[in-house]
Structure formats: C-alpha cells, structure tokens
Amino acid sequence: METRLQSSAWRASLLLICATAILAGCVIAPAHPVGSPPRYGTAPPPPRPVASQPMYFYPELSQDDSRQDRDRYECYRWAVRETSVDPGMTPVREVPPPRAAVRDGSEVVAGAATGAVVGSVIASRGHGAEGAIIGAIFGTLLGAAAQESRAQAAEQAHARRQAYAQVPMDNFRRAMGACMSGRGYRIG
C-alpha cells in the first residue's frame, strides 16, 4: 500500500513540474515603459530611414550662393528625371509591421497538447501517464522552437520589405550626390 502511495505522489509531483514547465512557455514579458531603456530580450527600435536625413553639399570651388542654389536645383531636377523619384512630392509611406511575429505561446501550448496525446498513445501498456508527460515536455520544446522560428522569419521578411522600399530613395540620393560631385561639391 505504501509503495502505491509513493508511486502516485511521484506521478503527481512529476505532473506538477511538467505543468509548470508548459505554462512557463506561455508567459509574455511586458513591453518596457516609454522613456526607459529596453530590457534584455526586447527588440531594439527600428532604425530611422536614411531618406529622412538631409544631404549636405560643401562647395570646393568657391561657388557663390546663387551658383549653389542653381546647382542644387538643376541636380535635383536631373536626379528626379533619372530615378523617377521626387522626394519633395513623394508621400512618406512606412512598411506596416509584421502581423505573424507574435510570440503569444499558442504554439507552445499546442505542441504540449499534441505531445501529450502522442506520448500517451505510443507509451507501453500501463505507462500512459508517463508517456503523456514526456510527450508534453518534448511537444513544448518543439512548439517553442517552431513559434520562435516563425516569428524570426516574419521579422526578417519585414526587414527585407523595408530595405526594398528604401531602394528608390537611395537611388535618388546617389544620383543627386553624383551630380553635385560633378559640379565641384563635397557631399557630407
């Protein structure tokens, strides 16, 4: 009788430990308050687009103010013609944030449940509970890995879309810089 109680106490404690491990995967850290530094594990803020930074041109041939204004205007018009991008008229569009980059623990819970079912089914006769616990542990790990992999893939796709959206403006900046360099200005 005493060994039966020890066995059920062992199973109950093992079940409690596994349930705690499974539920720990569902915890979501709160975002840091505005103005405070981000905590470990939070994503850094996205960098500001390069297009919002002004371009500076320094005359190297002692061009007077009216000559500088005319060169800037002519190079601007030429860069617009060459690249089909007019930063003065182009509305600022930001790439929407990724929707699939969610780490809410749903895949962790689904992995644990699936693992528990599979573990109990494939366990030998009389060891279904142990099989379910082991299956839940492995399912939790696989669910967490799958969730993180999907979230990282979505974040990388978002970064690629942002970089692709920046290409036309980068082309304009290169064209403007090339024109002004050709007229005797240093780009800073």
C-alpha positions in Angstrom: 0.0 0.0 0.0 2.8 2.4 0.9 4.6 1.9 -2.5 1.4 2.6 -4.2 1.1 6.0 -2.4 4.8 6.8 -3.1 4.2 6.0 -6.8 1.1 8.2 -7.0 2.9 11.0 -5.1 5.8 10.7 -7.6 3.5 10.9 -10.5 1.6 13.9 -9.0 4.9 15.8 -8.4 6.2 15.0 -11.9 2.8 16.1 -13.4 3.0 19.4 -11.4 6.6 20.0 -12.6 5.6 19.4 -16.2 2.5 21.6 -16.0 4.7 24.4 -14.6 7.2 24.0 -17.4 4.4 24.0 -20.0 2.8 27.1 -18.6 6.1 28.9 -18.3 6.3 28.9 -22.1 3.1 31.0 -22.2 4.4 33.9 -20.2 4.8 37.2 -22.2 7.1 39.8 -20.9 5.5 43.3 -20.8 6.9 46.0 -23.0 9.2 48.5 -21.4 7.7 51.9 -20.5 8.3 54.8 -22.8 11.5 56.6 -22.0 13.1 53.8 -20.1 15.8 51.6 -21.7 14.7 48.4 -23.2 15.2 45.3 -21.1 17.1 42.2 -22.1 15.3 40.2 -24.8 13.3 43.1 -26.3 13.8 44.1 -29.9 15.7 47.4 -30.5 13.7 50.2 -32.0 13.8 50.2 -35.8 16.4 52.5 -37.4 15.2 55.7 -38.9 15.0 55.7 -42.7 18.0 57.1 -44.4 15.8 59.2 -46.6 14.8 61.4 -43.7 18.4 62.5 -43.2 19.3 65.7 -45.1 22.1 65.8 -47.7 24.7 68.5 -47.3 26.9 69.8 -50.1 30.0 71.9 -49.4 31.4 74.0 -52.3 35.0 73.2 -53.1 35.4 75.7 -56.0 34.3 78.8 -54.1 30.9 78.9 -55.7 28.8 81.8 -54.6 25.3 81.4 -53.0 23.3 81.9 -56.2 25.5 79.4 -58.1 25.0 76.9 -55.2 21.2 77.4 -55.3 21.1 76.9 -59.1 23.4 73.8 -59.0 21.2 72.3 -56.2 18.0 72.9 -58.2 19.4 71.6 -61.5 20.9 68.5 -59.9 17.6 67.9 -58.0 15.6 68.1 -61.3 18.2 65.8 -63.1 18.0 63.2 -60.2 14.2 63.2 -60.4 14.3 62.6 -64.2 16.9 59.8 -63.8 15.3 58.0 -60.9 11.6 58.8 -61.3 11.6 59.7 -57.6 10.7 63.2 -56.3 11.3 63.3 -52.5 9.6 66.6 -52.3 6.4 65.2 -53.7 6.5 61.6 -52.7 4.3 60.8 -49.7 6.1 59.1 -46.8 5.0 55.5 -46.5 6.1 53.1 -43.9 6.0 49.4 -44.3 3.4 48.0 -41.9 4.8 45.9 -39.0 4.7 42.2 -39.5 1.5 40.5 -38.3 2.8 37.0 -37.9 5.6 37.9 -35.5 3.5 37.1 -32.4 5.0 35.2 -29.5 1.9 34.5 -27.5 2.6 30.9 -26.5 -0.2 29.4 -28.6 2.2 27.1 -30.5 3.9 26.1 -27.2 0.5 25.0 -25.8 -0.5 23.3 -29.0 2.9 21.4 -29.1 2.5 20.4 -25.4 -1.0 19.1 -26.0 -0.1 17.2 -29.2 3.0 15.8 -27.5 0.9 14.6 -24.5 -1.6 12.9 -26.8 1.1 11.2 -28.9 3.1 10.2 -25.8 0.2 8.6 -24.1 -0.8 6.7 -27.3 2.7 5.3 -28.1 3.6 4.5 -24.4 3.6 0.9 -23.3 0.6 -0.6 -21.5 0.2 0.8 -18.0 2.6 3.8 -18.6 0.3 6.2 -20.5 0.6 8.9 -17.9 4.4 8.9 -18.1 4.3 8.8 -21.8 1.9 11.8 -21.8 4.3 13.8 -19.5 7.3 13.0 -21.6 5.4 13.8 -24.8 4.2 17.1 -23.3 7.7 18.1 -22.5 9.1 17.4 -26.0 6.0 18.9 -27.6 6.5 22.1 -25.5 10.1 22.3 -26.7 9.2 21.7 -30.3 6.3 24.2 -30.1 8.5 26.9 -28.7 11.1 26.3 -31.4 8.5 26.5 -34.1 7.0 29.6 -32.7 10.3 31.4 -32.5 11.3 30.3 -35.9 8.1 31.6 -37.4 8.4 34.9 -35.5 12.0 35.4 -36.7 11.1 34.6 -40.3 8.3 37.2 -40.2 10.7 39.8 -38.7 13.3 39.1 -41.4 10.7 39.4 -44.2 9.6 42.7 -42.7 13.2 43.9 -42.7 13.6 42.9 -46.3 10.4 44.7 -47.3 11.7 47.9 -45.5 15.0 47.7 -47.3 13.3 47.1 -50.6 11.0 50.2 -50.0 14.2 52.3 -49.4 15.8 51.4 -52.7 14.2 54.2 -54.8 15.2 56.9 -52.3 18.7 55.5 -52.1 18.9 55.7 -55.9 17.8 59.4 -55.8 20.4 60.2 -53.2 23.1 58.6 -55.2 22.1 60.5 -58.4 21.9 63.8 -56.5 25.3 63.2 -55.0 26.9 62.3 -58.3 25.5 65.4 -60.0 26.7 67.7 -57.2 30.1 66.0 -57.1 30.5 66.6 -60.8 29.8 70.3 -60.2 32.5 70.6 -57.6 30.8 69.9 -54.3 31.8 67.6 -51.4 28.9 65.6 -50.1 28.7 65.4 -46.3 
